[in-house]
């Protein structure tokens, strides 16, 4: 601003804005005289953000801001969250209250207390909500993390990311996953028992069973191969060899296998995996039991 005309234009703008800023102060119930910095901030709201004066006055009512600094912070958040109407701003406030309450409850379930929640909300809870996780699901995950000694938001965030990679967002899908993993582990335990193996189940066992099932073998045939491996030095590779041989001979029934082995063994009982009904409600006892039954969400 280096000419008299530009100076006059600039001062006229400040004069006009001064009246409107004074009206904002009155909305604050303050008699403070408008300052240059406040006028600059006000012009930013209008020129850069595209908000109108009446919108700003309505925002003061619903946000209950009492100072120019707090109002500026709130309007900055409205703009960054693409809230351009009073309806948008009202929904933003309501959502913020809900997320704050949810964050407090998550902390409670994790067994932690943090007085200032803003960083938690921005870094963790809001992104989780944006990913599609609802309150019940996040509180269940927090319960899971507490019982598995993952009692920080950082560790809970790792669990949420693993769930998301698995495509598990709703509480029902997570419950179904845990149930299926639990049933698979029960079957793997049976495979190990039949093979004479006494140890904990590991990820290699899960990968093997998944592979064998992908070869179109039923659980009863996998158990049959497990029985045949009992007594050898390396039962799991032996099971692999047996099933690979049956696959090459297209033997996918117990009768076909019996012909190949030229033996007549009792047919093991089938192990059909139970499955949760597609419901949205679970008792606390059921959810706690599911948490106890799973070590971690494997990606």
Beta strands, then each sheet from edge to edge (+ up, - down):
end
